[in-house]
């Protein structure tokens, strides 16, 4: 029988491996053979911004286990870096495959019960993060206790001094050394934005879950006008939900609004920006992952959870109830942040920081 090295990192089982397709080699005479050291599963389903800010873990895993097969289960396969060997989405076929695949390590990094239940059913020598216990999320080991407790008690969350990447690394048993997000561009559209001067992206939305993060439309319009008058090119960013807002601001101020796009095209548009002004949102994480400077609005979260990699500044309303984690509120704290304050922050960040 023809020799088949099933423990090779290139082995696929049902289709030819890359070395064979490239050079026609067989296992018996292949110089590309690399024995798989470990098989690792990352369970990180969503939200999309949280998936992006979990990608620094890949850098450490490739360093610690250079010949490991890394598998990722997610709701957002489009943002998983190409360095991952296999990407699965949550469906019946994928879950059955994972259940029948033995892993050395499972990193279960979501607290929702669906992800925890999947972690329970997968076979692994070691599990870190969260599992399902008595029908609810529970730490798989002591390393996940801190992250678990910050999700249960608002006061503990407010006192937390660890960034999100720090906590993820901690759950997985590593020290965090500033590894950055990994965001890859698959769209190379030429935008040819009109005008000259630095490009400032204004991401006017924040999603539907925590609308308390929204900055008033009139403030966005005023900021846009200030920036344009000062010689910046302003590009309005957002999705379908922000289309009306961005259209009105563009008509009022002359800002550039190309429209809303699928994720790969949106990423490409963000990449045209030198700096992005945004609330806590997907666009915030995308901008950081693309090495952009960021002016970040925050009101309801603990600001220490955000790793800005030295390229950003956080602006918060002057309120005693910061970090309330509320999805709705009648205090309208975000309206207290003036466009002049944000404009000054943009100028200062542009002057003192270079894009990474």
C-alpha positions in Angstrom: 0.0 0.0 0.0 1.2 3.5 -0.7 2.6 5.2 2.4 0.4 7.9 3.8 1.7 9.9 6.8 -1.6 10.8 8.5 0.2 12.8 11.3 1.5 15.4 8.8 0.3 19.0 9.1 -0.4 19.0 5.4 -2.5 15.8 5.5 -6.2 16.4 4.5 -7.6 12.9 4.3 -10.0 13.4 1.4 -8.1 15.7 -1.0 -4.5 16.1 -2.1 -2.2 18.0 0.2 -0.6 21.3 -0.9 2.9 19.8 -1.5 1.5 17.1 -3.7 -0.6 19.5 -5.8 2.5 21.8 -6.1 5.2 19.3 -6.8 3.6 15.9 -7.2 5.4 14.4 -4.2 4.2 11.4 -2.2 4.7 10.8 1.5 7.6 8.4 0.9 9.7 11.1 -0.7 8.3 14.3 0.6 10.6 16.9 2.1 7.7 19.0 3.4 6.6 16.4 5.9 6.0 18.1 9.3 4.7 16.0 12.1 1.7 17.6 13.8 2.7 18.4 17.4 -0.7 19.2 18.8 -4.2 19.8 17.7 -5.8 22.9 19.2 -9.4 24.1 19.1 -10.4 27.7 19.7 -14.1 28.2 20.4 -14.8 31.9 20.0 -18.1 32.5 18.3 -18.8 36.2 18.6 -19.4 39.1 18.7 -17.3 40.0 15.6 -15.3 42.6 17.5 -14.5 40.1 20.3 -13.4 37.5 17.7 -11.0 40.1 16.2 -9.6 41.0 19.6 -9.0 37.3 20.3 -6.7 37.0 17.3 -3.5 38.0 19.3 -3.7 34.6 20.8 -2.7 33.0 17.5 0.7 34.8 17.7 1.4 33.2 21.0 0.1 29.7 20.0 2.3 29.7 16.9 5.2 30.6 19.1 4.5 28.0 21.8 3.4 25.2 19.4 5.0 25.9 16.0 3.9 22.6 14.5 0.3 22.5 15.9 -2.8 22.2 13.9 -5.1 25.1 14.9 -8.9 24.9 14.4 -11.3 27.7 15.1 -15.1 27.5 15.6 -16.8 30.8 15.0 -19.9 32.7 13.8 -17.6 35.0 11.7 -15.3 32.9 9.5 -14.5 36.0 7.3 -12.4 37.6 10.1 -10.4 34.5 11.1 -6.7 34.9 10.0 -5.5 32.7 7.2 -2.9 31.2 9.5 -5.6 29.1 11.1 -5.6 25.6 9.6 -9.3 24.9 9.7 -12.3 27.2 10.3 -15.7 25.9 11.2 -19.0 27.7 11.6 -21.7 26.6 14.1 -23.9 24.1 12.3 -24.8 20.4 12.7 -22.1 19.1 10.3 -19.3 21.1 11.9 -20.2 20.2 15.5 -20.4 16.5 14.6 -16.9 16.7 13.0 -15.5 18.4 16.1 -17.1 15.8 18.3 -15.4 13.0 16.4 -12.0 14.8 16.3 -9.6 14.3 19.3 -7.9 17.5 20.4 -5.0 18.1 22.7 -6.2 21.5 23.9 -9.5 23.3 23.8 -9.7 27.1 24.5 -13.4 27.8 25.1 -13.5 31.6 25.3 -17.2 32.5 25.1 -19.5 32.6 28.1 -22.7 31.9 26.2 -24.2 28.6 26.9 -24.1 27.4 23.3 -20.3 27.7 23.2 -19.9 26.2 26.7 -22.0 23.2 25.7 -19.9 22.6 22.6 -16.8 22.7 24.7 -18.3 20.0 27.0 -18.9 17.7 24.1 -15.5 18.0 22.4 -12.9 15.4 23.4 -9.6 17.0 24.6 -6.7 16.3 27.0 -7.0 19.8 28.4 -9.7 22.4 28.4 -9.3 26.1 29.3 -11.9 28.9 29.5 -15.5 28.1 30.0 -17.7 25.0 30.1 -21.3 24.2 30.8 -22.0 23.1 34.4 -25.6 22.6 35.7 -26.8 24.3 32.5 -24.8 27.5 33.0 -21.4 28.9 32.1 -18.6 27.9 34.6 -14.8 28.2 34.6 -13.1 25.1 33.2 -10.2 25.8 35.6 -9.0 28.5 38.0 -7.4 30.6 35.3 -10.8 31.5 34.0 -12.3 32.5 37.4 -11.4 36.2 37.1 -13.0 36.6 33.7 -16.1 34.7 34.9 -16.6 36.9 37.9 -16.3 40.2 36.0 -19.3 39.0 33.9 -21.3 38.2 37.0 -20.8 41.4 39.1 -20.7 44.9 37.8 -18.7 46.2 40.7 -16.0 43.6 40.2 -16.0 44.5 36.5 -15.6 48.2 37.2 -12.6 47.4 39.5 -10.9 45.3 36.8 -7.5 46.6 35.6 -6.9 43.9 33.0 -7.3 44.5 29.3 -9.4 42.0 27.2 -6.3 40.5 25.5 -4.6 40.2 28.9 -7.6 38.3 30.3 -7.8 36.0 27.2 -4.1 35.1 27.5 -4.5 34.6 31.3 -7.4 32.1 30.7 -5.2 30.2 28.3 -2.3 30.1 30.7 0.0 32.7 29.0 1.4 36.1 29.9 0.3 38.9 27.6 3.2 40.7 26.0 1.3 43.2 23.8 0.6 40.9 20.9 -1.6 42.8 18.4 -4.8 42.0 16.6 -4.5 40.2 13.3 -6.8 41.7 10.6 -6.3 40.7 7.0 -7.5 42.4 3.9 -9.0 40.3 1.1 -10.4 43.3 -0.8 -8.1 45.5 -2.8 -10.5 48.0 -4.2 -9.0 51.3 -5.3 -11.0 54.1 -3.5 -9.4 57.2 -4.9 -11.0 59.4 -2.2 -11.3 63.0 -3.4 -9.3 65.8 -1.9 -6.0 66.0 0.0 -5.0 65.8 3.6 -5.2 63.1 6.3 -8.3 60.9 6.1 -10.4 60.8 9.2 -13.1 58.0 9.4 -16.2 58.8 11.4 -18.0 55.6 12.5 -21.4 56.9 13.5 -23.0 53.7 14.7 -22.5 51.2 17.5 -24.9 48.3 17.0 -28.3 47.7 18.5 -27.4 46.0 21.8 -26.1 49.1 23.7 -27.6 52.1 22.1 -26.4 54.2 25.1 -23.1 54.3 23.2 -24.5 56.5 20.4 -23.2 60.0 19.9 -25.9 62.4 18.7 -26.1 63.0 14.9 -25.8 66.7 15.3 -22.4 66.3 17.1 -21.2 64.0 14.3 -22.2 66.7 11.7 -20.5 69.5 13.7 -17.3 67.4 14.1 -17.3 66.6 10.3 -17.6 70.4 9.5 -14.8 71.3 11.9 -12.5 68.6 10.4 -13.2 69.6 6.8 -12.6 73.3 7.6 -9.2 72.3 9.2 -8.1 70.5 6.0 -8.9 66.9 6.8 -10.8 64.5 4.5 -13.7 63.0 6.3 -15.1 59.6 5.4 -18.3 58.4 7.0 -18.3 54.8 8.1 -21.2 52.5 9.0 -23.5 49.7 7.9 -27.1 49.6 6.7 -28.3 50.9 10.1 -26.3 54.1 9.7 -27.1 54.7 6.1 -29.7 57.4 6.8 -27.5 59.2 9.3 -24.5 59.2 7.1 -26.4 60.3 4.1 -27.8 63.3 5.9 -24.4 64.2 7.4 -22.7 64.0 4.0 -25.4 66.2 2.4 -25.0 68.8 5.2 -21.3 68.9 5.5 -19.7 67.7 2.3 -18.1 64.6 4.0 -17.4 61.6 1.8 -19.9 58.8 2.1 -19.2 55.9 -0.3 -22.1 53.8 1.2 -22.3 50.6 3.2 -20.6 47.4 2.1 -19.9 43.7 2.9 -17.3 43.1 5.5 -14.2 42.7 3.2 -15.0 45.9 1.4 -15.7 47.8 4.7 -12.3 46.6 6.0 -10.7 48.0 2.8 -12.4 51.4 3.3 -11.3 51.6 7.0 -7.8 50.9 5.7 -7.9 54.2 3.7 -8.2 56.1 7.0 -5.4 57.6 9.0 -7.5 57.8 12.1 -11.0 56.6 13.1 -13.4 58.2 15.6 -15.7 55.5 16.9 -17.7 54.2 19.8 -16.9 50.7 21.0 -17.9 48.6 18.0 -16.6 46.3 15.3 -15.1 49.3 13.4 -13.0 50.1 16.5 -11.4 46.7 16.5 -11.0 46.6 12.7 -9.2 50.0 12.8 -6.8 48.8 15.6 -6.2 45.6 13.7 -5.2 47.6 10.6 -2.8 49.8 12.6 -4.9 52.9 12.6 -5.1 55.6 15.2 -8.3 55.7 17.1 -10.3 58.2 19.1 -12.6 56.0 21.2 -15.9 57.0 22.8 -16.6 55.1 26.0 -19.3 55.5 28.6 -20.8 52.2 29.7 -17.7 49.9 29.8 -14.6 49.7 32.0 -12.1 51.7 29.9 -9.2 49.5 31.1 -10.5 46.6 29.1 -9.5 48.3 25.9 -5.9 47.7 24.5 -5.1 50.6 22.2 -1.5 49.6 21.4 -0.3 53.2 22.0 -2.3 54.5 19.0 -5.4 55.8 20.6 -7.1 57.9 23.2 -10.4 57.4 25.1 -13.0 60.1 25.5 -15.6 59.7 28.1 -18.5 62.0 29.4 -17.9 63.5 32.8 -20.4 61.5 34.7 -20.2 59.7 38.1 -22.0 56.6 36.7 -19.4 55.6 34.1 -19.2 51.8 33.6 -22.9 51.3 34.1 -23.1 48.6 31.4 -26.7 49.8 30.6 -28.2 49.2 27.1 -30.7 52.1 27.6 -30.7 55.1 29.8 -32.4 58.5 29.8 -29.4 60.5 31.1 -28.0 60.8 27.5 -24.5 61.1 28.8 -22.9 60.8 25.4 -24.5 64.1 24.4 -22.2 65.8 27.0 -19.1 65.1 24.9 -18.7 68.1 22.7 -17.5 68.1 19.1 -14.8 70.6 20.0 -13.4 68.2 22.5 -13.3 65.4 20.0 -11.8 67.7 17.3 -9.0 68.6 19.7 -8.4 64.9 20.4 -8.1 64.2 16.7 -5.6 67.0 16.2 -3.5 65.9 19.1 -3.4 62.3 18.1 -2.5 63.1 14.5 0.3 65.3 15.7 1.9 63.1 18.3 1.4 59.5 17.0 2.4 57.8 13.8 0.2 55.1 12.3 1.6 51.7 13.1 
